[in-house]
């Protein structure tokens, strides 16, 4: 009887919880959660890298033109 009371108190206080389901179902759920979380982050990273690449290319083109103009005037 003491064990029953202790068990009821743990359930009311948010005691140990059991996860029902087999391992493959749990792993599938975790995989889906990670995929849904990481996909938008990956897309943002790709956009940021493309922007940086574009800016770097413009800077290098500007430097190249500047150097070519300076060499032509000498």
Chimera marker file (.cmm) of the C-alpha trace (Angstrom):
<marker_set name="trace">
<marker id="1" x="0.000" y="0.000" z="0.000" r="1" g="1" b="0" radius="0.5"/>
<marker id="2" x="2.878" y="2.369" z="0.750" r="1" g="1" b="0" radius="0.5"/>
<marker id="3" x="4.244" y="1.688" z="-2.731" r="1" g="1" b="0" radius="0.5"/>
<marker id="4" x="0.891" y="2.574" z="-4.291" r="1" g="1" b="0" radius="0.5"/>
<marker id="5" x="0.783" y="5.901" z="-2.441" r="1" g="1" b="0" radius="0.5"/>
<marker id="6" x="4.380" y="6.653" z="-3.425" r="1" g="1" b="0" radius="0.5"/>
<marker id="7" x="3.604" y="5.814" z="-7.052" r="1" g="1" b="0" radius="0.5"/>
<marker id="8" x="0.545" y="8.091" z="-7.035" r="1" g="1" b="0" radius="0.5"/>
<marker id="9" x="2.556" y="10.950" z="-5.488" r="1" g="1" b="0" radius="0.5"/>
<marker id="10" x="5.277" y="10.626" z="-8.130" r="1" g="1" b="0" radius="0.5"/>
<marker id="11" x="2.691" y="10.788" z="-10.902" r="1" g="1" b="0" radius="0.5"/>
<marker id="12" x="1.072" y="13.892" z="-9.399" r="1" g="1" b="0" radius="0.5"/>
<marker id="13" x="4.425" y="15.648" z="-8.878" r="1" g="1" b="0" radius="0.5"/>
<marker id="14" x="5.600" y="14.958" z="-12.415" r="1" g="1" b="0" radius="0.5"/>
<marker id="15" x="7.699" y="11.977" z="-11.410" r="1" g="1" b="0" radius="0.5"/>
<marker id="16" x="9.348" y="9.526" z="-13.781" r="1" g="1" b="0" radius="0.5"/>
<marker id="17" x="7.668" y="9.392" z="-17.157" r="1" g="1" b="0" radius="0.5"/>
<marker id="18" x="7.661" y="6.479" z="-19.533" r="1" g="1" b="0" radius="0.5"/>
<marker id="19" x="7.975" y="6.839" z="-23.260" r="1" g="1" b="0" radius="0.5"/>
<marker id="20" x="5.790" y="4.360" z="-25.036" r="1" g="1" b="0" radius="0.5"/>
<marker id="21" x="6.788" y="3.173" z="-28.480" r="1" g="1" b="0" radius="0.5"/>
<marker id="22" x="9.446" y="1.089" z="-30.077" r="1" g="1" b="0" radius="0.5"/>
<marker id="23" x="12.950" y="2.355" z="-30.776" r="1" g="1" b="0" radius="0.5"/>
<marker id="24" x="12.474" y="2.684" z="-34.542" r="1" g="1" b="0" radius="0.5"/>
<marker id="25" x="9.401" y="4.894" z="-34.093" r="1" g="1" b="0" radius="0.5"/>
<marker id="26" x="11.226" y="7.113" z="-31.619" r="1" g="1" b="0" radius="0.5"/>
<marker id="27" x="14.299" y="7.372" z="-33.861" r="1" g="1" b="0" radius="0.5"/>
<marker id="28" x="12.110" y="8.202" z="-36.860" r="1" g="1" b="0" radius="0.5"/>
<marker id="29" x="10.440" y="10.976" z="-34.876" r="1" g="1" b="0" radius="0.5"/>
<marker id="30" x="13.777" y="12.380" z="-33.715" r="1" g="1" b="0" radius="0.5"/>
<marker id="31" x="15.124" y="12.216" z="-37.277" r="1" g="1" b="0" radius="0.5"/>
<marker id="32" x="12.105" y="14.070" z="-38.631" r="1" g="1" b="0" radius="0.5"/>
<marker id="33" x="12.425" y="16.707" z="-35.928" r="1" g="1" b="0" radius="0.5"/>
<marker id="34" x="16.109" y="17.243" z="-36.712" r="1" g="1" b="0" radius="0.5"/>
<marker id="35" x="15.445" y="17.326" z="-40.454" r="1" g="1" b="0" radius="0.5"/>
<marker id="36" x="12.668" y="19.885" z="-40.090" r="1" g="1" b="0" radius="0.5"/>
<marker id="37" x="14.894" y="22.013" z="-37.868" r="1" g="1" b="0" radius="0.5"/>
<marker id="38" x="18.139" y="21.811" z="-39.837" r="1" g="1" b="0" radius="0.5"/>
<marker id="39" x="16.730" y="22.260" z="-43.355" r="1" g="1" b="0" radius="0.5"/>
<marker id="40" x="15.778" y="25.952" z="-42.909" r="1" g="1" b="0" radius="0.5"/>
<marker id="41" x="19.093" y="26.613" z="-41.141" r="1" g="1" b="0" radius="0.5"/>
<marker id="42" x="20.950" y="25.026" z="-44.058" r="1" g="1" b="0" radius="0.5"/>
<marker id="43" x="19.003" y="27.136" z="-46.550" r="1" g="1" b="0" radius="0.5"/>
<marker id="44" x="19.857" y="30.316" z="-44.640" r="1" g="1" b="0" radius="0.5"/>
<marker id="45" x="23.512" y="29.295" z="-44.573" r="1" g="1" b="0" radius="0.5"/>
<marker id="46" x="23.518" y="28.723" z="-48.337" r="1" g="1" b="0" radius="0.5"/>
<marker id="47" x="21.970" y="32.161" z="-48.932" r="1" g="1" b="0" radius="0.5"/>
<marker id="48" x="24.513" y="33.826" z="-46.652" r="1" g="1" b="0" radius="0.5"/>
<marker id="49" x="27.429" y="32.122" z="-48.390" r="1" g="1" b="0" radius="0.5"/>
<marker id="50" x="26.094" y="33.073" z="-51.821" r="1" g="1" b="0" radius="0.5"/>
<marker id="51" x="25.836" y="36.703" z="-50.691" r="1" g="1" b="0" radius="0.5"/>
<marker id="52" x="29.373" y="36.688" z="-49.324" r="1" g="1" b="0" radius="0.5"/>
<marker id="53" x="30.610" y="35.093" z="-52.542" r="1" g="1" b="0" radius="0.5"/>
<marker id="54" x="28.925" y="37.778" z="-54.633" r="1" g="1" b="0" radius="0.5"/>
<marker id="55" x="30.388" y="40.605" z="-52.541" r="1" g="1" b="0" radius="0.5"/>
<marker id="56" x="33.866" y="39.053" z="-52.610" r="1" g="1" b="0" radius="0.5"/>
<marker id="57" x="33.667" y="38.684" z="-56.384" r="1" g="1" b="0" radius="0.5"/>
<marker id="58" x="32.691" y="42.361" z="-56.786" r="1" g="1" b="0" radius="0.5"/>
<marker id="59" x="35.566" y="43.447" z="-54.525" r="1" g="1" b="0" radius="0.5"/>
<marker id="60" x="38.075" y="41.378" z="-56.482" r="1" g="1" b="0" radius="0.5"/>
<marker id="61" x="36.786" y="42.728" z="-59.796" r="1" g="1" b="0" radius="0.5"/>
<marker id="62" x="37.134" y="46.285" z="-58.466" r="1" g="1" b="0" radius="0.5"/>
<marker id="63" x="40.695" y="45.644" z="-57.307" r="1" g="1" b="0" radius="0.5"/>
<marker id="64" x="41.575" y="44.047" z="-60.642" r="1" g="1" b="0" radius="0.5"/>
<marker id="65" x="40.198" y="47.019" z="-62.608" r="1" g="1" b="0" radius="0.5"/>
<marker id="66" x="41.990" y="49.446" z="-60.306" r="1" g="1" b="0" radius="0.5"/>
<marker id="67" x="45.305" y="47.659" z="-60.759" r="1" g="1" b="0" radius="0.5"/>
<marker id="68" x="44.839" y="47.511" z="-64.534" r="1" g="1" b="0" radius="0.5"/>
<marker id="69" x="44.122" y="51.253" z="-64.684" r="1" g="1" b="0" radius="0.5"/>
<marker id="70" x="47.202" y="52.055" z="-62.594" r="1" g="1" b="0" radius="0.5"/>
<marker id="71" x="49.455" y="49.900" z="-64.772" r="1" g="1" b="0" radius="0.5"/>
<marker id="72" x="48.107" y="51.432" z="-67.970" r="1" g="1" b="0" radius="0.5"/>
<marker id="73" x="48.847" y="54.994" z="-66.836" r="1" g="1" b="0" radius="0.5"/>
<marker id="74" x="52.543" y="54.346" z="-66.097" r="1" g="1" b="0" radius="0.5"/>
<link id1="1" id2="2" r="1" g="1" b="0" radius="0.2"/>
<link id1="2" id2="3" r="1" g="1" b="0" radius="0.2"/>
<link id1="3" id2="4" r="1" g="1" b="0" radius="0.2"/>
<link id1="4" id2="5" r="1" g="1" b="0" radius="0.2"/>
<link id1="5" id2="6" r="1" g="1" b="0" radius="0.2"/>
<link id1="6" id2="7" r="1" g="1" b="0" radius="0.2"/>
<link id1="7" id2="8" r="1" g="1" b="0" radius="0.2"/>
<link id1="8" id2="9" r="1" g="1" b="0" radius="0.2"/>
<link id1="9" id2="10" r="1" g="1" b="0" radius="0.2"/>
<link id1="10" id2="11" r="1" g="1" b="0" radius="0.2"/>
<link id1="11" id2="12" r="1" g="1" b="0" radius="0.2"/>
<link id1="12" id2="13" r="1" g="1" b="0" radius="0.2"/>
<link id1="13" id2="14" r="1" g="1" b="0" radius="0.2"/>
<link id1="14" id2="15" r="1" g="1" b="0" radius="0.2"/>
<link id1="15" id2="16" r="1" g="1" b="0" radius="0.2"/>
<link id1="16" id2="17" r="1" g="1" b="0" radius="0.2"/>
<link id1="17" id2="18" r="1" g="1" b="0" radius="0.2"/>
<link id1="18" id2="19" r="1" g="1" b="0" radius="0.2"/>
<link id1="19" id2="20" r="1" g="1" b="0" radius="0.2"/>
<link id1="20" id2="21" r="1" g="1" b="0" radius="0.2"/>
<link id1="21" id2="22" r="1" g="1" b="0" radius="0.2"/>
<link id1="22" id2="23" r="1" g="1" b="0" radius="0.2"/>
<link id1="23" id2="24" r="1" g="1" b="0" radius="0.2"/>
<link id1="24" id2="25" r="1" g="1" b="0" radius="0.2"/>
<link id1="25" id2="26" r="1" g="1" b="0" radius="0.2"/>
<link id1="26" id2="27" r="1" g="1" b="0" radius="0.2"/>
<link id1="27" id2="28" r="1" g="1" b="0" radius="0.2"/>
<link id1="28" id2="29" r="1" g="1" b="0" radius="0.2"/>
<link id1="29" id2="30" r="1" g="1" b="0" radius="0.2"/>
<link id1="30" id2="31" r="1" g="1" b="0" radius="0.2"/>
<link id1="31" id2="32" r="1" g="1" b="0" radius="0.2"/>
<link id1="32" id2="33" r="1" g="1" b="0" radius="0.2"/>
<link id1="33" id2="34" r="1" g="1" b="0" radius="0.2"/>
<link id1="34" id2="35" r="1" g="1" b="0" radius="0.2"/>
<link id1="35" id2="36" r="1" g="1" b="0" radius="0.2"/>
<link id1="36" id2="37" r="1" g="1" b="0" radius="0.2"/>
<link id1="37" id2="38" r="1" g="1" b="0" radius="0.2"/>
<link id1="38" id2="39" r="1" g="1" b="0" radius="0.2"/>
<link id1="39" id2="40" r="1" g="1" b="0" radius="0.2"/>
<link id1="40" id2="41" r="1" g="1" b="0" radius="0.2"/>
<link id1="41" id2="42" r="1" g="1" b="0" radius="0.2"/>
<link id1="42" id2="43" r="1" g="1" b="0" radius="0.2"/>
<link id1="43" id2="44" r="1" g="1" b="0" radius="0.2"/>
<link id1="44" id2="45" r="1" g="1" b="0" radius="0.2"/>
<link id1="45" id2="46" r="1" g="1" b="0" radius="0.2"/>
<link id1="46" id2="47" r="1" g="1" b="0" radius="0.2"/>
<link id1="47" id2="48" r="1" g="1" b="0" radius="0.2"/>
<link id1="48" id2="49" r="1" g="1" b="0" radius="0.2"/>
<link id1="49" id2="50" r="1" g="1" b="0" radius="0.2"/>
<link id1="50" id2="51" r="1" g="1" b="0" radius="0.2"/>
<link id1="51" id2="52" r="1" g="1" b="0" radius="0.2"/>
<link id1="52" id2="53" r="1" g="1" b="0" radius="0.2"/>
<link id1="53" id2="54" r="1" g="1" b="0" radius="0.2"/>
<link id1="54" id2="55" r="1" g="1" b="0" radius="0.2"/>
<link id1="55" id2="56" r="1" g="1" b="0" radius="0.2"/>
<link id1="56" id2="57" r="1" g="1" b="0" radius="0.2"/>
<link id1="57" id2="58" r="1" g="1" b="0" radius="0.2"/>
<link id1="58" id2="59" r="1" g="1" b="0" radius="0.2"/>
<link id1="59" id2="60" r="1" g="1" b="0" radius="0.2"/>
<link id1="60" id2="61" r="1" g="1" b="0" radius="0.2"/>
<link id1="61" id2="62" r="1" g="1" b="0" radius="0.2"/>
<link id1="62" id2="63" r="1" g="1" b="0" radius="0.2"/>
<link id1="63" id2="64" r="1" g="1" b="0" radius="0.2"/>
<link id1="64" id2="65" r="1" g="1" b="0" radius="0.2"/>
<link id1="65" id2="66" r="1" g="1" b="0" radius="0.2"/>
<link id1="66" id2="67" r="1" g="1" b="0" radius="0.2"/>
<link id1="67" id2="68" r="1" g="1" b="0" radius="0.2"/>
<link id1="68" id2="69" r="1" g="1" b="0" radius="0.2"/>
<link id1="69" id2="70" r="1" g="1" b="0" radius="0.2"/>
<link id1="70" id2="71" r="1" g="1" b="0" radius="0.2"/>
<link id1="71" id2="72" r="1" g="1" b="0" radius="0.2"/>
<link id1="72" id2="73" r="1" g="1" b="0" radius="0.2"/>
<link id1="73" id2="74" r="1" g="1" b="0" radius="0.2"/>
</marker_set>
